[in-house]
Amino acid sequence: MAEPQPQQQPQSPKAFPVSWDQFHRDARALVWRLAAAGPFQAIVCVTRGGLVPAAIVARELDIRMIETICVTSYQHKTQGQLKVIKGVAEAVLKLGGEGGQGVLIIDDLVDTGTTARVVREILPKAHFATVYAKPMGRPLVDTFITEVSQDTWIYFPWDTGLAFQPPISGGGA
C-alpha cells in the first residue's frame, strides 16, 4: 500500500481569523449544547488544538478528570501522515464501560476527519465535540458550533499576532 502524500493547503484559502474573545464565546456556546448531552465523567482533549476549548468546557461543566490524546498530522499548513504519539489512559478508557460511554472528546476543529476517525476508533461510544467543523469531517462529530467551508483556513488566536489584514476582495489597503 502506498504511503499517503502530504496535502498542502491551497495557496489562497479563505481566511477565518478567530480572536480570543470570539473563541471563548464559541467555546462557551459549545458548553451550552453539551450541558444537555451529559453528564460526562471525563474529557479527552485532542492535542494541541483541543487543549484550550477543553479547559473552558471542563470549567463550565465542572469536569475534573481531563485526559489527552496526542495526535500529530499538521506541520503549519501541510497535512501529513497521522501519528498517535500518546494514547488515552486505561482508567479513562474503562469509564462508563467499553467504548468510552460518558467520555467527552474535545477538539478545536474537525477538518477532513482523519484525526476524528482515529480517535473514534479508540473511544467509539464517547461524545465528540468541536468548536468548528468543515463538511468533510462534520459527520464524525456529535456537537459543534460553527461550520466553515472546506477551503477555509481558520487562524486560531494562539497561532496569530496582531497584524494588518488585507481586504477580502483583494483590493488595496
Backbone as JSON, one array per atom type, in Angstrom:
{
  "sequence": "MAEPQPQQQPQSPKAFPVSWDQFHRDARALVWRLAAAGPFQAIVCVTRGGLVPAAIVARELDIRMIETICVTSYQHKTQGQLKVIKGVAEAVLKLGGEGGQGVLIIDDLVDTGTTARVVREILPKAHFATVYAKPMGRPLVDTFITEVSQDTWIYFPWDTGLAFQPPISGGGA",
  "N": [[0.84, -1.18, 0.0], [0.61, 2.16, -0.89], [2.18, 4.94, 0.66], [0.38, 7.71, 2.02], [0.52, 10.87, 0.42], [1.7, 14.02, 1.61], [-0.7, 16.62, 2.14], [-0.97, 19.76, 0.8], [-2.2, 22.87, 1.82], [-4.4, 24.93, -0.14], [-3.08, 27.7, -2.1], [-4.41, 30.2, -1.75], [-6.49, 30.09, 0.44], [-9.73, 30.66, 1.91], [-9.65, 32.95, 4.48], [-10.21, 32.75, 7.95], [-9.99, 34.42, 10.56], [-9.82, 34.07, 14.06], [-10.52, 35.62, 17.05], [-9.35, 35.83, 20.5], [-11.5, 36.53, 22.17], [-13.74, 35.86, 20.57], [-13.29, 33.11, 20.24], [-13.52, 32.23, 22.88], [-16.22, 32.87, 23.4], [-17.44, 31.18, 21.49], [-16.6, 28.66, 22.42], [-17.89, 28.62, 24.9], [-20.52, 28.64, 23.98], [-20.56, 26.13, 22.88], [-20.46, 24.65, 25.25], [-23.03, 25.16, 26.3], [-24.6, 23.64, 24.56], [-23.54, 21.11, 25.1], [-24.19, 20.69, 27.75], [-26.77, 19.71, 27.84], [-26.36, 17.23, 26.73], [-24.92, 15.68, 28.45], [-24.66, 13.81, 31.56], [-21.05, 14.02, 31.79], [-18.24, 12.01, 32.54], [-15.55, 12.39, 32.14], [-13.11, 14.26, 30.26], [-11.56, 13.94, 27.16], [-9.09, 15.48, 25.58], [-8.05, 16.44, 22.36], [-4.86, 16.9, 21.48], [-2.92, 19.38, 19.9], [-4.76, 21.35, 19.6], [-7.21, 20.95, 20.97], [-6.76, 21.59, 23.61], [-7.25, 24.24, 24.65], [-10.13, 24.73, 24.23], [-10.97, 22.53, 25.77], [-10.22, 23.19, 28.37], [-11.95, 25.31, 28.9], [-14.47, 24.07, 28.62], [-14.25, 22.08, 30.61], [-14.13, 23.66, 32.93], [-16.64, 24.97, 32.86], [-18.48, 22.85, 32.89], [-17.78, 21.61, 35.16], [-15.94, 19.42, 35.22], [-13.5, 17.28, 36.33], [-11.78, 15.22, 35.65], [-9.47, 15.03, 33.29], [-8.04, 14.16, 30.31], [-5.56, 13.53, 27.77], [-5.23, 12.92, 24.27], [-2.66, 12.53, 22.17], [-2.0, 13.64, 19.07], [-0.51, 13.9, 15.91], [-0.44, 15.55, 12.83], [-0.29, 17.77, 11.25], [2.03, 20.12, 9.97], [2.46, 23.21, 10.39], [0.79, 24.41, 7.77], [0.66, 22.12, 6.26], [-0.65, 18.99, 5.75], [0.23, 15.89, 6.86], [1.16, 12.47, 7.38], [-0.79, 10.85, 9.82], [-0.12, 10.43, 13.27], [-0.46, 8.79, 16.32], [0.83, 9.87, 19.16], [0.61, 9.71, 21.87], [-1.51, 7.77, 23.69], [-4.79, 7.18, 25.18], [-5.28, 7.06, 28.68], [-5.66, 4.02, 30.49], [-7.47, 4.0, 32.66], [-9.32, 5.98, 31.94], [-10.27, 4.95, 29.56], [-11.77, 2.83, 30.55], [-13.9, 4.02, 31.81], [-17.4, 4.25, 32.24], [-17.84, 1.82, 31.05], [-17.2, -0.37, 28.23], [-15.8, 1.25, 25.37], [-15.98, 3.99, 25.95], [-18.3, 5.31, 26.89], [-19.91, 8.07, 28.32], [-17.7, 9.66, 28.22], [-16.24, 12.66, 27.09], [-15.05, 13.9, 24.15], [-12.94, 16.45, 23.08], [-12.09, 18.84, 20.65], [-10.58, 21.49, 18.75], [-11.3, 21.78, 16.09], [-12.83, 19.96, 13.44], [-11.62, 18.79, 10.49], [-10.77, 17.31, 7.79], [-11.49, 14.97, 8.86], [-9.72, 12.97, 9.43], [-8.17, 12.8, 11.86], [-10.3, 12.65, 13.67], [-11.49, 10.18, 12.98], [-9.56, 8.32, 13.85], [-9.51, 8.83, 16.62], [-12.16, 8.25, 17.24], [-12.16, 5.48, 16.77], [-10.77, 4.6, 18.98], [-12.37, 5.47, 21.12], [-15.27, 4.7, 20.68], [-17.91, 5.08, 21.68], [-17.93, 7.49, 22.9], [-18.81, 10.98, 23.32], [-18.31, 13.24, 20.84], [-17.06, 16.43, 20.42], [-16.59, 19.55, 18.8], [-15.39, 22.9, 18.33], [-15.4, 24.15, 15.85], [-16.33, 23.08, 12.53], [-15.73, 21.42, 9.44], [-17.15, 20.51, 6.26], [-16.28, 17.87, 5.34], [-15.45, 16.55, 7.67], [-17.53, 16.87, 9.43], [-19.66, 14.84, 9.76], [-18.51, 13.13, 11.63], [-18.5, 14.18, 14.15], [-20.42, 14.79, 17.12], [-21.39, 17.14, 18.24], [-21.09, 20.56, 17.45], [-20.2, 24.04, 16.94], [-19.8, 26.1, 14.89], [-19.91, 25.93, 11.39], [-17.64, 25.9, 8.73], [-16.57, 26.49, 5.33], [-14.95, 23.9, 3.37], [-12.65, 24.84, 2.14], [-11.74, 26.85, 3.77], [-9.4, 28.4, 5.88], [-8.8, 28.32, 9.22], [-7.6, 30.68, 11.41], [-6.39, 30.42, 14.43], [-6.43, 32.04, 17.67], [-4.14, 31.49, 19.2], [-2.25, 31.02, 17.33], [-1.64, 33.32, 16.03], [-0.76, 36.84, 15.7], [-1.17, 40.36, 16.33], [-1.73, 42.0, 13.37], [-1.73, 43.67, 10.18], [-4.53, 43.07, 8.11], [-5.23, 42.16, 4.86], [-7.82, 43.42, 2.63], [-10.7, 41.37, 1.99], [-11.63, 41.33, -0.63], [-9.36, 41.62, -2.07], [-8.51, 44.03, -2.86], [-6.81, 47.23, -2.67], [-5.05, 48.75, 0.14]],
  "CA": [[0.0, 0.0, 0.0], [1.39, 3.38, -0.99], [2.03, 5.88, 1.77], [-0.29, 8.91, 1.55], [1.34, 12.05, 0.21], [1.22, 15.18, 2.38], [-1.6, 17.53, 1.45], [-0.67, 21.18, 1.02], [-3.37, 23.73, 1.73], [-4.37, 25.79, -1.32], [-2.33, 28.94, -1.95], [-5.2, 31.31, -1.24], [-7.74, 29.65, 1.04], [-10.5, 31.69, 2.61], [-9.12, 33.13, 5.83], [-11.19, 32.95, 9.01], [-9.27, 34.69, 11.8], [-10.65, 33.98, 15.27], [-9.91, 36.31, 18.19], [-9.52, 35.16, 21.78], [-12.87, 36.77, 22.64], [-14.67, 35.06, 19.78], [-13.09, 31.69, 20.55], [-14.09, 31.98, 24.2], [-17.69, 32.86, 23.24], [-17.82, 29.96, 20.76], [-16.4, 27.51, 23.31], [-18.99, 28.64, 25.88], [-21.73, 28.21, 23.26], [-20.44, 24.66, 22.82], [-20.82, 24.15, 26.58], [-24.49, 25.19, 26.43], [-25.12, 22.46, 23.85], [-23.07, 19.89, 25.76], [-24.85, 20.53, 29.06], [-27.95, 18.85, 27.65], [-25.94, 15.92, 26.24], [-24.19, 14.98, 29.52], [-23.41, 14.21, 32.18], [-19.82, 13.39, 31.34], [-17.33, 11.67, 33.64], [-14.19, 12.79, 31.82], [-12.84, 14.87, 28.97], [-10.33, 13.59, 26.45], [-8.87, 16.53, 24.59], [-7.13, 16.1, 21.28], [-3.83, 17.94, 21.49], [-2.84, 20.5, 20.82], [-5.89, 22.26, 19.4], [-8.29, 20.74, 21.91], [-6.41, 21.99, 24.98], [-7.91, 25.48, 25.07], [-11.56, 24.53, 24.46], [-11.19, 21.56, 26.85], [-10.12, 23.91, 29.65], [-13.19, 26.08, 29.06], [-15.56, 23.11, 28.82], [-14.06, 21.45, 31.92], [-14.52, 24.62, 33.95], [-18.07, 25.26, 32.82], [-19.25, 21.65, 33.22], [-17.2, 21.11, 36.41], [-15.36, 18.1, 34.99], [-12.15, 17.29, 36.88], [-10.96, 14.18, 35.01], [-9.1, 15.52, 31.96], [-7.0, 13.33, 29.7], [-5.21, 13.95, 26.42], [-4.73, 12.01, 23.25], [-1.72, 13.38, 21.43], [-2.01, 13.25, 17.67], [0.17, 14.86, 15.04], [-0.63, 15.36, 11.38], [-0.03, 19.03, 10.55], [3.21, 20.92, 10.19], [1.94, 24.51, 9.96], [-0.38, 24.23, 6.92], [0.8, 20.91, 5.47], [-1.14, 17.81, 6.45], [0.98, 14.69, 6.52], [0.68, 11.21, 7.94], [-1.26, 10.97, 11.2], [0.52, 9.57, 14.25], [-0.86, 8.91, 17.72], [2.08, 9.84, 19.91], [0.24, 9.35, 23.24], [-2.88, 7.28, 23.74], [-5.65, 7.51, 26.32], [-5.02, 6.24, 29.86], [-6.55, 2.87, 30.69], [-8.53, 4.37, 33.6], [-10.33, 6.73, 31.21], [-10.87, 4.02, 28.6], [-12.7, 1.95, 31.27], [-15.04, 4.77, 32.34], [-18.68, 4.03, 31.58], [-17.86, 0.56, 30.31], [-16.44, -0.47, 26.97], [-16.06, 2.2, 24.29], [-15.93, 5.4, 26.33], [-19.58, 5.91, 27.24], [-19.76, 9.07, 29.39], [-16.48, 10.44, 27.99], [-16.41, 13.75, 26.15], [-13.85, 14.21, 23.36], [-12.96, 17.86, 22.67], [-11.06, 19.35, 19.75], [-10.92, 22.82, 18.25], [-11.8, 21.74, 14.72], [-12.77, 18.75, 12.63], [-11.33, 19.25, 9.14], [-11.05, 16.23, 6.84], [-11.98, 13.84, 9.64], [-8.66, 11.99, 9.62], [-7.9, 12.67, 13.29], [-11.54, 12.22, 14.32], [-11.67, 8.73, 12.76], [-8.64, 7.59, 14.72], [-9.97, 8.98, 18.0], [-13.43, 7.49, 17.32], [-11.84, 4.05, 16.88], [-10.32, 4.36, 20.35], [-13.5, 5.74, 22.02], [-16.41, 4.74, 19.75], [-19.17, 5.49, 22.31], [-17.77, 8.82, 23.52], [-19.45, 12.11, 22.66], [-17.24, 14.02, 20.2], [-17.49, 17.82, 20.21], [-15.59, 20.51, 18.33], [-15.9, 24.25, 18.23], [-15.61, 24.41, 14.42], [-16.42, 21.88, 11.7], [-15.75, 21.55, 7.99], [-18.07, 19.5, 5.73], [-15.75, 16.5, 5.25], [-15.35, 15.95, 8.99], [-18.73, 17.12, 10.22], [-20.41, 13.64, 10.18], [-17.8, 12.38, 12.66], [-18.68, 14.8, 15.47], [-21.79, 14.83, 17.62], [-21.77, 18.52, 18.54], [-20.15, 21.62, 17.07], [-20.84, 25.36, 16.96], [-19.76, 26.84, 13.63], [-19.4, 25.21, 10.22], [-16.99, 26.72, 7.71], [-16.36, 25.71, 4.1], [-13.76, 23.05, 3.38], [-11.49, 25.61, 1.68], [-11.46, 27.92, 4.73], [-8.33, 28.14, 6.84], [-9.07, 29.02, 10.47], [-6.43, 31.17, 12.13], [-6.73, 30.44, 15.84], [-5.73, 33.14, 18.34], [-2.83, 31.06, 19.7], [-1.35, 30.91, 16.17], [-1.53, 34.6, 15.34], [-0.47, 38.06, 16.44], [-1.84, 41.5, 15.74], [-1.09, 42.44, 12.13], [-2.63, 44.15, 9.14], [-5.23, 42.07, 7.31], [-5.67, 42.74, 3.58], [-9.25, 43.28, 2.37], [-11.12, 40.09, 1.41], [-11.79, 41.49, -2.07], [-8.05, 41.67, -2.7], [-8.22, 45.42, -3.25], [-5.72, 47.94, -1.99], [-5.15, 48.98, 1.59]],
  "C": [[0.89, 1.24, 0.0], [1.12, 4.3, 0.19], [1.37, 7.15, 1.26], [0.68, 10.08, 1.45], [0.8, 13.2, 1.06], [0.35, 16.08, 1.52], [-1.24, 18.96, 1.81], [-1.97, 21.97, 0.89], [-3.26, 24.59, 0.47], [-3.65, 27.1, -1.04], [-3.16, 30.06, -1.35], [-6.54, 30.83, -0.69], [-8.48, 30.85, 1.64], [-9.97, 31.76, 4.04], [-10.25, 33.42, 6.8], [-10.42, 33.18, 10.31], [-10.22, 34.71, 12.98], [-9.89, 34.65, 16.41], [-10.09, 35.48, 19.45], [-10.95, 35.32, 22.3], [-13.87, 35.9, 21.89], [-14.52, 33.58, 20.11], [-13.7, 31.34, 21.91], [-15.62, 31.93, 24.14], [-18.15, 31.58, 22.54], [-17.66, 28.71, 21.62], [-17.49, 27.46, 24.39], [-20.31, 28.25, 25.23], [-21.73, 26.7, 23.11], [-20.86, 24.04, 24.15], [-22.34, 24.12, 26.76], [-25.11, 23.99, 25.73], [-24.75, 21.17, 24.56], [-23.76, 19.63, 27.09], [-26.07, 19.62, 28.95], [-27.57, 17.44, 27.22], [-25.28, 15.07, 27.32], [-25.12, 14.18, 30.39], [-22.22, 13.41, 31.63], [-18.91, 13.16, 32.54], [-15.92, 12.19, 33.41], [-14.16, 13.48, 30.46], [-11.54, 14.28, 28.43], [-10.15, 14.68, 25.4], [-7.81, 16.08, 23.6], [-6.11, 17.23, 21.21], [-3.28, 18.15, 20.09], [-4.08, 21.36, 20.74], [-7.01, 22.13, 20.41], [-8.0, 21.2, 23.32], [-7.18, 23.21, 25.46], [-9.42, 25.27, 25.23], [-11.84, 23.52, 25.57], [-11.12, 22.23, 28.21], [-11.41, 24.68, 29.92], [-14.36, 25.14, 29.36], [-15.45, 22.47, 30.21], [-14.49, 22.38, 33.04], [-16.03, 24.78, 34.02], [-18.94, 24.05, 33.19], [-18.76, 20.98, 34.51], [-16.72, 19.66, 36.26], [-13.9, 18.16, 35.43], [-11.22, 16.27, 36.22], [-10.7, 14.62, 33.56], [-7.9, 14.74, 31.47], [-6.69, 13.89, 28.32], [-4.97, 12.73, 25.54], [-3.9, 12.9, 22.34], [-1.55, 12.83, 20.02], [-1.29, 14.32, 16.88], [-0.11, 14.51, 13.58], [-0.31, 16.62, 10.6], [1.34, 19.57, 10.94], [2.88, 22.27, 9.57], [0.71, 24.26, 9.09], [-0.32, 22.96, 6.07], [0.32, 19.72, 6.29], [-0.39, 16.59, 5.95], [0.34, 13.46, 7.13], [0.33, 11.39, 9.41], [-0.53, 9.96, 12.09], [-0.09, 9.84, 15.62], [0.42, 8.78, 18.53], [1.86, 9.63, 21.41], [-1.23, 8.96, 23.23], [-3.6, 7.72, 25.0], [-5.36, 6.54, 27.46], [-6.08, 5.16, 30.03], [-7.72, 3.21, 31.62], [-9.65, 5.13, 32.9], [-11.03, 5.83, 30.19], [-11.93, 3.14, 29.26], [-13.92, 2.68, 31.82], [-16.31, 4.44, 31.55], [-18.75, 2.73, 30.79], [-17.06, 0.65, 29.03], [-16.81, 0.64, 25.99], [-16.11, 3.66, 24.66], [-17.26, 6.07, 26.59], [-19.38, 6.86, 28.42], [-18.49, 9.89, 29.28], [-16.78, 11.47, 26.91], [-15.08, 14.02, 25.46], [-13.99, 15.65, 22.88], [-11.79, 18.15, 21.74], [-11.51, 20.72, 19.26], [-11.67, 22.74, 16.94], [-11.8, 20.31, 14.2], [-12.67, 19.23, 11.19], [-11.7, 18.15, 8.14], [-11.63, 15.01, 7.55], [-10.93, 12.78, 9.91], [-8.38, 11.74, 11.1], [-9.14, 12.13, 14.01], [-11.78, 10.72, 14.15], [-10.8, 7.91, 13.69], [-9.11, 7.65, 16.17], [-11.28, 8.22, 18.21], [-13.18, 5.99, 17.44], [-11.45, 3.69, 18.3], [-11.48, 4.49, 21.34], [-14.79, 5.82, 21.2], [-17.73, 5.21, 20.37], [-19.08, 6.85, 22.99], [-18.53, 9.85, 22.7], [-18.33, 13.0, 22.14], [-17.76, 15.42, 19.9], [-16.31, 18.67, 19.75], [-16.23, 21.89, 18.28], [-16.26, 24.54, 16.78], [-15.61, 23.09, 13.66], [-16.4, 22.25, 10.23], [-16.57, 20.38, 7.45], [-17.54, 18.07, 5.7], [-15.71, 15.8, 6.6], [-16.6, 16.03, 9.83], [-19.5, 15.85, 10.64], [-19.77, 12.87, 11.32], [-17.96, 12.97, 14.05], [-20.16, 14.85, 15.83], [-22.29, 16.25, 17.82], [-20.68, 19.46, 18.06], [-20.92, 22.93, 17.07], [-20.91, 25.99, 15.58], [-19.2, 25.96, 12.52], [-18.81, 26.23, 9.26], [-16.76, 25.85, 6.49], [-15.03, 24.96, 4.17], [-12.5, 23.83, 2.99], [-11.17, 26.81, 2.57], [-10.33, 27.49, 5.65], [-8.61, 28.98, 8.08], [-7.74, 29.4, 11.12], [-6.83, 31.34, 13.59], [-5.9, 31.5, 16.57], [-4.35, 32.75, 18.86], [-1.81, 30.91, 18.58], [-1.06, 32.25, 15.52], [-1.11, 35.71, 16.29], [-1.22, 39.2, 15.76], [-1.06, 41.96, 14.51], [-2.15, 42.92, 11.16], [-3.24, 42.97, 8.4], [-5.65, 42.71, 6.0], [-7.16, 42.55, 3.4], [-9.56, 41.94, 1.68], [-11.19, 40.19, -0.11], [-10.45, 41.53, -2.82], [-7.66, 43.06, -3.16], [-7.09, 46.02, -2.44], [-6.02, 48.2, -0.54], [-5.99, 50.16, 1.9]]
}
